[in-house]
């Protein structure tokens, strides 16, 4: 007898539409003979929601298993994520070590990491059931913090590692290093070090370039820097990039990774960032290009485009 197929379901439990989508997904997965798996906290919220909706065909299937109690990470086939990019980052944090691919269903705003929208949920479940998806690797960052020469913190990031000032009224004094050579020192609100995936997140808001996910590179984007040379930089992927909080800095800094993992940076602290050997896996349902994704997510105007003759033949 073959082992049951198991799919992790991660949802934004504070949004009723996400809970409704999670309930529908659980029912569809169970109907297809697949075991839904959830975090204990998410399951508790979904159970409460289903009881509130009782009588409307909203019964929560009993077949759901709880992660780490009934099901190990290594048993998961894929993770379906219902929410915005923040929920996808949460799911990536859970499954990255086990190399479980993520399928994102956008219930947020832009949802750049998501593969489908709410109205495509049923199709997405069908594609997961049929194993009709392509897994793509997304580059991640290894991040380490040193104080007085000793490593005090280690973490990772899918989108970005950001060194920021911790006090609004005080500027952060930093020196930036690339490939073990100093590049520049200046006062600023912070520094964003991003992956190509993160180029459409915080780095984009700070004026950084958009980088195609297939390009392996590191991005460095200063935040409100008081310097003549403080332009966004695109750096080769195997370079070690470091930011040191100078001793003369009036205040402390703070490290944020994907807005989820944080560490305080006293004057003299050093943050080192390098490409990680362990990527995050995203399951793609469509063979669309990154250009198509940019146009759709940012509602870019393309009226009047005609394209080449070869383009029209392909269509």
C-alpha positions in Angstrom: 0.0 0.0 0.0 1.5 3.3 -1.0 1.9 6.2 1.5 -0.7 8.9 1.5 0.2 12.1 -0.3 0.5 15.1 2.0 0.2 18.8 1.2 1.0 21.5 3.7 -1.5 24.4 3.9 -0.3 27.7 5.3 -2.8 30.6 5.5 -3.2 34.1 6.7 -5.5 33.3 9.7 -6.5 36.9 10.4 -8.3 37.3 7.1 -11.8 35.7 6.7 -11.2 35.4 2.9 -8.0 33.4 3.6 -9.8 31.1 6.1 -12.6 30.6 3.6 -10.0 29.7 0.9 -8.2 27.4 3.3 -11.4 25.6 4.1 -12.3 25.1 0.4 -8.7 23.9 -0.3 -8.9 21.3 2.5 -12.2 20.0 1.2 -10.8 19.7 -2.4 -7.6 18.0 -1.3 -9.4 15.5 0.8 -11.9 14.9 -2.1 -8.9 14.1 -4.3 -7.4 11.6 -1.7 -4.7 13.9 -0.4 -4.1 14.6 3.3 -4.0 18.3 4.2 -1.4 19.2 6.8 -1.5 22.4 8.9 0.3 24.2 11.7 -1.4 23.6 15.0 -2.2 27.4 15.4 -3.6 27.7 11.8 -5.7 24.6 12.3 -7.2 25.9 15.5 -8.2 29.2 13.8 -9.6 27.3 10.8 -11.6 25.0 13.1 -13.1 28.0 14.9 -14.0 29.6 11.5 -15.6 26.4 10.2 -17.8 26.1 13.3 -18.9 29.7 12.9 -19.9 28.8 9.3 -21.6 25.6 10.2 -24.7 24.9 8.1 -23.2 26.5 5.0 -21.4 23.4 3.8 -18.3 24.5 5.6 -17.4 21.4 7.7 -13.7 21.1 8.3 -12.5 17.6 7.1 -11.3 15.3 9.9 -8.4 14.0 7.8 -6.3 17.1 8.5 -2.9 16.3 10.1 -0.8 18.6 12.3 2.7 19.4 11.2 5.4 17.9 13.6 2.7 16.0 15.5 1.2 13.8 12.9 3.4 14.6 9.9 7.1 15.4 9.5 8.4 18.0 7.1 10.1 15.3 5.0 6.7 13.7 4.3 5.4 16.8 2.5 5.0 16.8 -1.2 4.3 20.6 -1.6 3.1 23.5 0.4 0.1 25.6 -0.7 0.2 29.1 0.7 -3.0 31.3 0.9 -2.2 34.9 1.5 0.2 37.6 0.4 3.9 37.7 0.1 4.3 37.9 3.9 2.5 34.5 4.2 4.7 33.0 1.6 7.8 34.2 3.5 6.3 32.6 6.6 5.9 29.3 4.7 9.4 29.5 3.3 10.7 29.8 6.8 9.0 26.6 7.7 9.9 24.4 4.7 13.2 25.7 3.4 15.4 23.1 5.2 13.3 20.2 3.9 13.3 21.7 0.3 9.5 21.6 -0.1 8.3 23.6 -3.0 5.7 26.4 -2.4 2.6 27.2 -4.5 1.4 30.7 -3.6 -2.3 31.8 -4.0 -2.4 35.6 -3.7 -5.0 37.0 -1.3 -3.0 40.1 -0.6 -2.1 43.2 -2.7 0.7 42.8 -5.2 1.6 39.2 -4.3 4.7 39.0 -6.4 5.8 35.6 -5.1 2.3 34.1 -5.6 1.6 31.9 -8.6 -2.2 32.3 -8.8 -5.0 34.6 -7.7 -8.1 33.8 -5.6 -10.2 33.0 -8.6 -7.6 30.5 -9.8 -7.7 28.5 -6.5 -9.7 25.5 -7.9 -7.3 25.2 -10.9 -4.3 25.5 -8.6 -5.6 22.6 -6.4 -6.2 20.5 -9.6 -2.6 21.2 -10.8 -1.2 20.1 -7.4 -3.3 17.0 -7.4 -2.1 16.1 -10.9 1.5 17.1 -10.0 1.3 19.5 -13.0 3.8 22.1 -12.0 7.5 23.0 -12.5 9.8 23.7 -9.6 12.1 26.7 -9.8 14.9 27.6 -7.4 15.1 31.1 -5.9 18.4 32.3 -4.5 18.6 33.0 -0.8 21.2 34.8 1.5 23.2 33.6 4.4 23.5 36.3 7.0 25.8 36.5 10.0 26.4 39.1 12.7 29.7 39.7 14.5 30.3 41.8 17.6 33.9 42.2 18.8 35.0 39.6 16.3 32.6 36.9 17.6 29.7 35.5 15.7 26.5 36.3 17.7 23.7 35.6 15.2 23.1 33.6 12.1 20.1 33.6 9.8 19.0 33.7 6.2 16.8 35.7 3.8 14.8 35.1 0.6 14.0 38.8 -0.2 16.5 40.9 1.7 18.7 41.6 4.7 18.3 45.2 5.9 20.5 47.1 8.3 18.4 50.0 9.6 18.7 52.7 12.2 16.7 51.8 15.4 16.0 55.4 16.4 14.1 57.7 14.0 15.9 60.9 15.1 19.4 59.5 14.7 21.3 58.7 11.6 23.2 55.4 11.3 26.9 55.7 10.4 28.1 52.7 8.4 30.9 51.5 6.1 30.1 49.2 3.3 32.5 46.4 2.1 32.5 44.3 -1.0 34.8 41.3 -1.5 36.7 42.2 1.7 37.5 45.7 0.5 35.9 48.9 1.8 33.7 50.7 -0.7 32.3 53.8 1.1 31.2 55.1 4.5 28.3 57.4 5.1 25.3 58.3 7.3 22.0 56.8 6.3 18.7 55.4 7.3 20.0 51.9 6.4 21.2 49.5 3.7 19.2 46.9 1.9 21.0 43.8 0.6 18.6 41.9 -1.6 18.3 38.9 -3.9 16.8 39.2 -7.4 13.5 37.9 -5.8 13.7 40.8 -3.3 14.4 43.3 -6.1 10.6 43.9 -6.4 10.2 44.2 -2.6 11.9 46.6 -0.2 14.8 47.3 -2.6 12.3 48.4 -5.3 10.6 50.8 -2.9 14.0 52.3 -2.1 14.8 53.0 -5.8 16.7 49.8 -6.6 16.6 48.1 -10.0 14.3 45.2 -10.9 16.4 42.1 -11.5 15.1 39.0 -13.4 14.9 36.0 -11.0 17.1 33.9 -13.5 20.0 36.4 -12.9 22.2 35.5 -10.0 23.3 38.7 -8.3 23.3 40.6 -5.1 21.7 44.0 -4.8 22.8 46.8 -2.4 20.5 49.7 -2.0 21.3 52.6 0.4 18.4 54.2 2.3 18.4 58.0 2.4 22.2 58.1 2.4 24.1 61.4 3.0 26.8 60.8 0.4 27.8 61.7 -3.1 28.2 58.1 -4.0 25.3 56.1 -2.7 23.8 54.5 -5.8 22.2 51.1 -5.9 24.8 48.4 -6.8 24.4 45.1 -8.6 27.2 42.7 -7.3 28.4 39.3 -8.5 26.6 36.5 -6.6 29.6 34.9 -4.9 30.9 38.2 -3.4 30.9 38.7 0.4 29.1 41.9 1.2 29.4 43.4 4.6 28.0 46.4 6.5 29.7 47.7 9.7 28.0 50.0 12.1 30.8 52.5 12.9 31.8 53.2 16.5 31.1 56.9 15.9 27.4 56.1 15.1 25.1 58.0 17.5 22.7 55.1 17.8 22.3 51.4 17.4 21.2 49.7 14.3 18.9 46.7 13.8 19.1 43.8 11.3 15.9 42.6 9.6 15.7 39.6 7.4 12.6 39.4 5.3 10.9 41.5 7.9 10.6 38.3 10.1 14.0 37.7 11.8 15.8 40.5 13.7 18.9 41.3 15.7 20.1 44.5 17.5 23.4 46.0 16.1 25.4 48.0 18.6 28.2 50.4 17.3 31.0 48.2 16.0 28.7 45.3 14.9 29.4 43.8 11.5 26.8 42.1 9.2 28.1 39.7 6.5 25.9 38.6 3.7 26.7 36.0 1.0 24.7 33.8 -1.4 23.4 30.7 0.4 23.9 27.2 -0.9 20.2 26.3 0.0 17.6 27.9 -2.2 13.8 28.3 -1.7 11.8 26.2 -4.1 8.7 27.7 -5.9 6.3 25.6 -7.8 5.2 27.3 -11.0 1.9 26.5 -12.6 2.2 28.6 -15.7 4.9 29.1 -18.4 4.6 32.9 -18.3 7.7 35.1 -18.4 8.9 37.5 -15.7 8.0 40.3 -18.1 4.4 39.1 -18.1 4.5 39.1 -14.3 5.8 42.6 -14.1 3.2 43.9 -16.4 0.4 42.2 -14.5 1.5 42.9 -10.9 2.4 46.6 -11.5 -0.4 47.2 -14.1 2.2 48.5 -16.6 0.8 50.2 -19.7 1.5 48.2 -22.9 -1.3 49.5 -25.2 -0.1 50.0 -28.7 2.5 47.1 -28.6 2.6 45.2 -31.8 5.6 42.9 -31.4 7.6 41.1 -34.1 6.1 38.9 -36.8 7.6 35.9 -35.0 5.7 36.9 -31.8 2.4 36.9 -33.6 3.2 33.6 -35.3 3.9 32.0 -31.9 0.5 33.2 -30.6 
